[in-house]
Amino acid sequence: MIPSEDLFAAIRDGATLPATGTAHGHVRLADGRLARIAYAHEGDPTAAARLHVQAAGFRHLQPAGRTPRLHEVIEPRPELPGGALIVDFIEGRAPRLPEELDAMAGTLAALHAVPLPAAGSPIPRQENPFLETLAGVETNAARFLDAAVTDPAARGEIVAELDLVRAMARDVGSRAQPLTMALADTHPGNFIVDRTGLAWFVDLEKVHVGSAAIDLAHATLPTSTLWASAEGRSLSSDEVRAFYATYLDRVGTATAETLRPWLLPMRRLTWLRTTLFMARWRVQTRAPRDPSDPSQWSDAGLDPSVRAFYDRRIDQCFERATVEAIRAAWL
């Protein structure tokens, strides 16, 4: 194993893996471990806090045995502005859909069962996941929707759904919601299935205390299953129902009954969240870098073919027919 003081050199000399997102790069080290390189602009005042939230998430969820083990935290420095986490490298591949939805459901059930962190943990906590998620959707809609979705018919469908969810918030938003550990970025591309068939969840950038129902939705919505890879596909209604049934069976009757009323409201809200994520991606990655906004996303590190793939997927998810089909599924 590489000594801690030599890790920076080991990252420099390691094997860089293909970039697939705007938040992290990955380097395979000579000793077989993985460096998760957090992207940040030099001098980003929030980089260290983000790094330590992820580290806390890896440590807290380790007992479930479904996330890579954390070994080291490399603090942000000029040569590595976002810092890095050194974790186990998981040998495997992306899940096959729909065949391995059961494996994903089992992993989510195991991670959601981990007890909540103690007071004072750096892991963020949502007291009202519905209203707090809706607030983030509203922010992204105001900033990015008009510029990203140029087809007025498709944009009108998204606005209509947002209006309906706003109305829903007057009732649903006042109810107490069961809280669990939540991952918030559970698209299939963030799972790795090993040779035994176990699904590992590998990206804890957005870990928090929140709603399990958001993770279930995010794992199976077209905005996620199409995003994951070129082999991604939209799931049928029967496939989605089977995934939910598997999960609810794994968590037991009592937990399932408290969660069941939230499944559809949070699925609708999560579709808006993922759609507005794509709107933000489209606007911010095409804009010149704004030095005053350290939170601006950039796809500059992606291979051009990956950027083109994501562009096509966003186009597909912004088509009126796609939006109408997703909204029809709520019925």
N, C-alpha and C positions, 0 to 999 in steps of 0.2 A: 504494500500500500504506500502511496506517495506521501511523504511527510507534509504536514500542514504548511510549513514555510516554503515548500517547493511547488505548491499548487498553482500559483500564477504562471510559472514557467510551464507546468504540465498542461495548463489550458492553452497556452500559446502554441505548444507543440502537439496538441491532441488532434484528433480527427473531427473536423467540423461536419455536423450532420446537416442535411438540407433544411433550410428555414421554412416554416409553415405558418408563422403568425407574426404579429406586431409586438408581442410582449417579451418573448424569450427566443434565444438561440440555444443550441445544444452542441456540446463537444464531448466526444468519447475519449476518456483519458487512457493512458497506457496501461493502467492497472485495472481497466475494465469498468470503472465507475463512470458516471455521467455528470458533467457540469451543466447546470441550467443557468445560462447567462441572461440576467435580467437586463432588458434594454432600457436606457435612460439617457437623456441629454446631460452632458457634463454640468455639474453644479445643481442638478435637480434636487431641491430640498426635501422631496418626499420619497426619494429612492430608497433610503435606508429603512424607513418605516414599512414600505411595501415589501421589502425583502424579509423583514422580521415577521410580518404577518404570515407570509408563506412558510417560513421556517417553523413558526408556531403551529401552523396547520399540519405540516408533515409530522411533527412530534406528537401532536394531539391525536391524530388519526392512526398512528402506527399500530396500536393494539389490534385494530381490525384486520391487519394483515392483507390489505388490498391497495396500499399505496407504497411507493418506493421508500426505503429507509434513508433518512437524512444522516449524513456523516459530518459535513462541515458547512459553515457559513463564511463566505468571503465578503467582507464589508466593501461598500462602494469605494473606489479610488479613481484617480484620474484615468488610469489605463482601462478601468472597468467601472464606468460610472454608475451602473445599476447594481453592481455586486453579483454574486453567484451563489448557488447552492450546489453542493456535491452530494449526489444521491446514488443509490443502486441503479444500474442499467438493467432494464427489464427486457429480456429477449422475447420477441413475439411480433404480433401484427395487429392491425386494426380489426375490430369485430366484423364478422360477416353478417349481413342483414338479409332476412330476419332471423337466420338460424341461431345467432348468438345473443339475441335480445335477453334470453333467460340469464345468461352469464352476467350481462350488464345489470339486470334487475337484482341479482343476488349481491353484486358488489355494492350497489346503492343501498340495499337494505342493511348490509353489514356496516357501512360507513355512517348511515343515519342513526344506527343504534348506539354509536359511541356516545358516552355521556357528554353533556355540555361542559365547556371549559369553566374554570373557576372565575370569580370576579377578579378583574384586573388583567385578564388575558388580553394580548394584543389582537386576538381574533375578533373582528367586528361582530356586532349583534344587532339584528333587526328586531324591534319590539313588535312592529306590525308589518309583516312582510308584504301584504297586499298593498297597503298605502305607500310604503317606502319604495317598493318596486315601481308602482305607478308614478311616483314623483320623478324617478329616473327616466321613465318613458316620456313623461311630459317634457322634461328638459331636452332630451334628444329630438323629440318631435319638433319642438320650437326651433331648435338650432339647425336641423339637418333634413327634415322631411321634404320640404318644398324643393330644395336644391337637388336632392338625391332621386326622388321619384318624379320623373318628368311627365309621365302619362297621367293626365288629370283623372281618368276613370279609376286607375289603380290607386292613385293617391286618395281619391274620394272614398274608396272602400276602406282604406286604412284609417282615415279620419272617422268614418262611420263606426268602425269597430272601437276606436278610441273613445268616441262619445258614449257608446254602450257600456264600456268598462267604467267610464267616469260615473255613469248612472248606477252601475252595480256597486261602486265604491260607497255610495250612501248607505247601503244596507250591509254588504259583505264587510266593508272596511271597519265597521263598528264591532265586529265579532272577534272574540279571542281566537287566535289561531295556534295550533300546536307547533312548537319550535323544536328543531333538531339541528345537528350539524348539517350544513348545506354547502354544496360545491359550486353551483351557479354557472358552470361552463361544461355541462355534461354531454356535449355533442359526441357522437361515437368516435371521432378522431382523437379524443382525449382518453380513450380506453386502449389498453394493449392486452390482447389475449395470448397467454403463454401456451407452451406445448401441452400442458395438462388441461387446458380449457378454462383456466381461471382468468377472469377479467380484472386487470389492474387499472386503477384510476391514477393518472400521472400528472395532472395539472391543477395545482392548488392555489393558483394566483388569486382566485375570487372566493376562497373559502370564508365562511361566516356562519353565524347562528341565524337560521332563517327557516324557510319552508321546504320540506321534502318535496312538495308538489311541484315546485319550480324545477327541481332536478329531473323529475319524471317527465315533465313536459319537454324540457330542453333535450332530453335524450332521444325523443321520438318525433318531434315536429319536423316538417320538411326543411325549414330554415336551418336545421341541424344536420339531418341525415344526408341532405344534398351537399352541405358544406364540407363534410368530413373527408371525402376523397372522390376521385373520378368514378369509383364504383358505387358511390352513394346513390340512394334511391328514396323515393317517397314510400312510406309504409301504408299498407291498407288499413282500413278501420279495424278489421279483425285482428291484424298483427299488433296494432296499438293496444287494443283491448286485452289481448293475451299478455302483453308486456305488463300492463297495469295489474292484471290478475295474478301474475307470478309474483310481482313485488308485494302486493297486499297479502298474499298467502305467506310470504317469507316473514313479514313483520308481525303477524299474529292478529287475531280478531280485534282485540281492544285498540291497538294502534291503528289498524285499518279503518275502524269505524270513526275514529276522531278525524282521520285524514280525508275520508271519502267526500264530505261536502265541499272540500277545497279543490278537488282535482280539476273540475271543469273551469271554475273561475281563474285559477292560477294558470291553467293551460292557455286560456284566452289572453291573459296578461303576459305570459311568457312569449307567446307568438308576437305580440307587439314589441316586447323587449328585444327579441332576436331580430325582428324586422328593422327596428330603429338602430340596432347595432350595425346592421348592414348599411343603413343610411349614413351613419357616422363614418364607417369605414370608407364608403365611396367619397364622401365630401373631404374628409381630412387627409386621406392618402393621396388625393389628387391636388391638394392645395400646397403652395409653397410653405416651407417650414416657418412657423410663427415663433420667434424666440421668446416671446412673452407667454407662451402657452406650453409648459412642459408636458401637459397631458395629451398633446396632439399625437395622433397615431401616424406611423409611417410604415409603408411597405417597401422601403428602399432596399432592405436586406433580403427580400424574396427573389427567388429565381424568376425571370420574366414569364416562364411558362406557368408558374404557380400564380403569379399576379393575374395572368390572363384567365386561368381557371376560375379564380375567385370572382373576377369580373363577370364571367359568363353565369356563374351561379347567382350572383346578385341580380343580374338582368332577369334570370328565370324567376327568382322569388319576387321581383317587382312587377311581373306581368299580371295584367288584370285577371286572366284565366286562373293563374296560380292563387292569387289572393282570394278570388271568389270561391274556389274549391276548398281552400282552408276554412274560410268562414262558414261554408255550407256544412262542413264536418261538425261544427258545434251542435247542429240540429240532430 
